[in-house]
Amino acid sequence: MLSVYEGFFSGGARIVHSDVVLGLAEGGQSHRVLSIHGEVRREATRQRMEDDACYRALTAAGVGVTSLGRSAGLVDGALAANVFSGPELAETARAMAGADVILSLKEQPLALVNQAGLPRRPVVVALHRSDPENQGPALDELTAAIADGTVVACVCCAESTRAAYEAAGIPAALLHVIPNGVDLLRYRPDPAARLAFRTALGIAAPAPVIVFAARYAPMKNVPLLLAAARTWLAREPEGRVLMCGAGMTGENPALRADIEVAFGEDRHLAERIGLLGVRHDMEAVYAGADVVALTSVSGEAAPLCLIEGMMCGAVPVTTDVGDSASIVEGLGFVTPPDPAAIALAWSAAITSRADLAPALELSRERFSRTRMIAAYATLLDAVAPLPVPEDDAARYALASEPGLFQGPLPADGLGLDPHQELPDEL
């Protein structure tokens, strides 16, 4: 199987999908990954594929990862350019020719997969948001791939995802809900990790700690989080608020401006906000926290931060977005998008932490990585191969050999001589 990524950059969807690929590979399937971009610049952070934790985990496990080598600054809803060079399409054809099924991480990579002349393979699209209309032209790419029979299934990580895409016109029969899961051996309450993490940051053992794990993006509503933090820190003299994720550093001028606006004359309170950036030890971060907070305004489906945090013993406090309310039901708190209400809920969550611990423990199997991967395996086993025209079969077989991309060449259908040398960019 071949997974196609837009790129390797910080975000829950990439973490979940990469974990699925690892789990399926552990089960005996053969998997490879093709990334359109080799690096991206977003959330005020340069993110190189080779530096990414998902890339490292995949390659360490023997999963082959290649890239078309593009570099771009991506923003929410942006689609990777849908014009690809001859060499890029040849590389893609070779990768696709060796696969029985293509997995598209979200709908954006369909801009590449939909290109004319590539091997015809069944495509399964993993959908991880609840706002398809806000994904730029990606919804159009998904609709086109469904219309021509290429997309045979869509995996929705949440019920809110399924409902949103069905409302956007995606056939209900193609939408399969497989809720997100996490590695329960990694994400668990860990007193030793809690102590070590707090000691490293100079946080006293009894101090209340809120963790906000998110990339710096409008949908995450960072100003709301900071406004709630100002209220909460004003009445919690020992309290700390930790922000981690891409762009959550003092080097991000937009975040610095948000902090200035939120705290105003109470700037001294902001000294108890920790900007941790991208962390590769989130299990320790969550174990060291009392509350995992989410203040998103849109787009979320099944936020991974809530699940990971809960499994480490942090009480979730979230706005009602996507499936968040159903995820934390009986395990945490749901708030309106109001700073005062959020601050009160953080305090209530800290007070209730011991009482909620048994329910959080009993919920662990529901959020199991094993359950998620088994569901993916069942769905993929049911995917039937698409018919390949007899006269194309040999060409696609040859495409698996480097330097032997036999077409149809990108020139086909563009009024170009298929035998002439193609420019770098069509």
N, C-alpha and C positions, 0 to 999 in steps of 0.2 A: 504494500500500500504506500501511497505517496501523499504526504500532507503538504499543502501549499500555504505558506505564511506570507502576510504582507511584509513582515519584518520581525526581528527579535527586539522588543522593547517592553518596558515595564507595564504590566497589566494582568488582571486576573484571568482574562480569556486565554492568554498565552500560557499561563501557569497551568490552568486546567487542561488545555489541549495537549500540552507537552507531557503532562502526567498520564493522560489517556494513552498517548503514543508509547510511553515507557511501559505502561501496564500491559498493553496489547503485545508489545515486543517480548516482555517477560513471559507471556503466555504462548509464545512460539510463532507469532506472526512476524513477517518481514516488513519493516517500515523504513522509509526514508523521508526526509524533509527538504523541500525547496523553498528558499526565502527570496522574495523579490528584491528586497533591500538588504544590503550588507551593513548599513548603519542608518540611523534616523536621528534627527534633531527635533525634539519636542519636549514640552514641559521644562523648557530652559535647560535641557540636558542632552549632551551628545551620547547616544547609546549605540555602541558597536556590537555587532552580532557576537564576536568572540568573547566579549566581556559579560554577556548575558548569562544568568544562572540557568535558564532553561536550555540554552545552547550547550552549556558545559555538561549539564546532566544527560542530555541526549547523546552527545558524542562520547561521554564516559561510558555509557551503556552500550556503545557500539552501533547506535543509530546514525546512519550517514546523513550529514547536513551539508547542502550546497547552497550557493546564493548566486543570483544574477548580478550581484555587485553594485546595485544602484544605491545612491545616497540621496536622501531627501529629508525635507522638513515636513512632517505630517501633522495635521491638526484634526480635531474631531470632525468626522463626517467626510474627510478628504479621501479621494480614491487615488490609488497609485495610477500614474499615467497609463492610458489604455493604448498607447502606441509603443510597440516593441520592435527592436532591431532584429535583423535576420539571425545574428548569433544568439540573441536572447531566446528567440523562438526555437532555434535548433537545440539549445540546452534544455528548454522546457519539454520539447518533443522527446528527447532522449530519456528524460526523467519519467515522463508520462507513459512512454512505450513499455517501460519495465514494470508498470503497476497494473494491478487488476481493478483497483478502486482508487479514486482520488478523494482525499479529505480536504475540504477548504476551511481554513480557520477564519470564520466569519465570511461575509459575502464579498468583501473587498477583493480578495484574490481572483474572483471570477472574471475580473477585467483581463487577466492573463489567460485563465483557463478557457474563456470563451473565444479566444482568438481563432480565426479560420485556419484550417490546415493542421491542427494538432490532433494527436491520436484521440479517437473517440472512446472514452472510458466513463463508467458511471461515477457520478460525483455526489458525495454526501457533504452537506454544508453544516458546520457547527455554528449556531446562532447564539449570541451571548448578550444581547441587549433587548430592550423593550420599546425602542423608538425607531422602527425601520425607516420612517420618513425623514429622519434626521441623519441618515448615513450617506448623504450626497447621492450620486448616481448608482450606488451599490445595489439599491433595491431594484433598479431597472436591469442591472446585470443578472440578478437572481431570477427575476421574472423571465428574462430572455432564455436563461439556461433551463428553466423549467419548461418553457414553451417548446424548446427543441428536443426535450426528452433527456437532456444530459444530467440534470439534477434529479436523482431518484429518491432522495430523502433529505430532510433537514432535522438536525438534532437541536432541540430547544433546551436550554439549561434551566428554564423556569416556566411555570404556567403563564406568567405574564408575557413571556416571550412568545409562546404559542398563540395566545390571544391577540397580541399586537400584530403578528405577521399574518394571521388569518384575517384580521380586520383590514390589512393592507392588500389582500387579494391572493395570498399564497394558499393553495389548496390544502384543506385541513388534513387530507389523507397523507400528505407528505410530512406533516409536522409531528415529530415524536419527542416527548418530554423525557429527558434523562437529567435529573437534578445533579448539581455539582457535589462532589465528594472530596475528601482530603485524606492524607495518610495519617491514620490514627496513631501510628507508632511515633511519628514525628510531632504531631500536634496533640499534646496532652498536658495536663497540669504537671509542673516540674518545679518543686520547691528549690532545688539546687540551682537550676537555671534562673529562677526568679531572683534569688539572692545575688547570684553572680552578675546578672544584668543590672540590677539596681546599684550594686556596689560600684560597677564600672562607671555609672553615670552620677554617682554621689547622691543617690536617692535613699533616704532612710527607709527601713523596713516597714514602718507603719504608715508612711505617707501615701495618700490616695493618688492613683495614677490613671489618667485617661490616655488611650492610644488612638490615634487617627491615622489609619493606613490607607493612603490614596495617592494617586498621581495628581499633580496640580492641573486641574481642568475645570472648566465652568460647571459641568454637570455635578462635580463633587461639592459645590457650594462652600468653598473655603471661607468666604466672609461670614457665613452663618456659623460655622464651626468656631471661628475666632471670636465672634460676638458672644457666643455661649461660654467660651473659655474665659473671657473677661469677667462675666458675671460670676462664674463658678470660682475662679481663682480669687476674686475679691472676698469671698466668704470661706475659702479653704486655704488658710495661710501656709499649709505644708503641701498643698496640692501641686501636681505637675501635669502638664499636657504635652504629650510627645507626638510629633507629626513625622511620618516617614513615607517615602515613596518618591517617584521621579519628580523633581522640581521642589521638593520640600527641604530646601536648603537656604542658607543666608545668601547664596550666590544668585538667587532668583529675585530680580528687582520687583517683579509683580507681587510676589509673596511678601517682600519687605514692605511694600506700599500697603498691602492689605492689613498687615499687622499695625502699621502706623494709624490707619483709619480706624481700625477696630478698637484699639486701646487708647488712643488720644492722650488725654492728660494722665491716664493710669498706665503709662508706658512701663513703669517699674514692674507691673504685674506680668508683662510679657517676658521678663527675665526668667520666668518659670515655664516657658514654652521651650521644648527641646526640638530642634530641627535636625532630624537624623538622616534625611535623604534615603536613597535606596539601600535597603538592608537585605542581607542574604541569610539572616538568622531570625526570621520572623517568629519562629516558635519560641525563641528566648524573649523577644519583644512582647509577645502576647502573654507569656507566662509571667512576665514582670509587671503586667498591667492589671488593674481591677476592672476596667471598663474598656470595651472596644466600641468606638463611636462612628456613626455614619450620618452625614447630613446632606446626602445627595438630593438633588431636585428633580432629576430625570434620568432616563437611560438605563438605570440599573435593572438587572434581572434577578440573579441570585448572588449577591455580593460575596466574594470569597473571603473578604476580611471578617465578615460576621461569623462565618462558619469556622475559619481558622482560630479566631479569637475565642469563640465559645468552647471549642475543643481543648483550648489551653486553660480554661477556667475563667476567662474574662467575661463579664456580663455585657451582652449587646444592648446598645441604645441606638435606635435608628429612626429616621424619618420613614414615612409610609411610601416607599417607592419600589416598583417591581414586586418581587416575592418576599421582600424583607419582613413584612408583618407576619406572614405565615411561617417564615423561617425562625423567628424569635418568639413565636407564641408560646407562652408558658415558661420561657427561658430568659426573657429580658423585657425591654420596654420599647414602645413605639411612641414617638412624639410628633406634634405638629412642628412645622418649620419656624419655630419661635425660640429665640435665644434663652429667654427666661425659663420656658418649659423644658428645654433641653438640659439646662444647668440643674434644674430640680431633679430631672430624671437621672442624671449622672450621680447625684447624691443618693437618691433612692436605690440605685443599682449597687452602689458601694455598700450601703447598709444591708441590702438583701443578698449580698454575694454568698454568704455561708448558707443561707436558706435555699438558694437556687442551685447550689452545687450538686445535690443528688439528682435533680431533674436534668441538669446538663450532662451528668454521667450516664443517665439512662438514655439520652438522645444520641449517643455516639454512633451506634450502628446505623442510624438514619442518615448520617453524613459520611458514611464510609467510602473511601476510594475504591475498595474492592467491589462494592455494589455498583458504583458508577461504571467501572471498567467492564464488568460482566454484562451490563446492559448495552454498552457500546459493541461488545463482541457479538452479542446476539443479533443486534441490528445489522452489523456489517456482514455477518454470515448469511443473512437473508438477501443481500444485495446481489442481483443477477447481472452478469456482464451484458453490455450493450452489443448489438450486432455491428460488426465491422465490415464495410463493403469489401467484397472479395478482392477487388483490384487494389485496395489500399493495404491489405493485410501485410504483404511483403514489405511495403515501404515502412510501415510502423515497426515491423520487426527489425529492419535495418537501422531504424532511428535509435535503437538502443546501443549501437556502436558509435563511439565518438568519431566525428568527421564524416558520418554516413547518413546524415539527415536527408531523406529522400523525398520529403514533401508530403502533401502539397506545399510548395514553398510559399512564403508570405507574399510573393509577387502575384500568386494566383488570385484573381478577383480584383486586382488593383490596376489592371491595364498595363502591367510591366512585363518585360520579357523574363520568363522564369529562369533563363539560363544566364542572364547578365548578373554581374556582381552587384549585391545590394548595398546601399549606403548604411552607415552605422545606425542611423535613426530613420525609420520610414516616415 
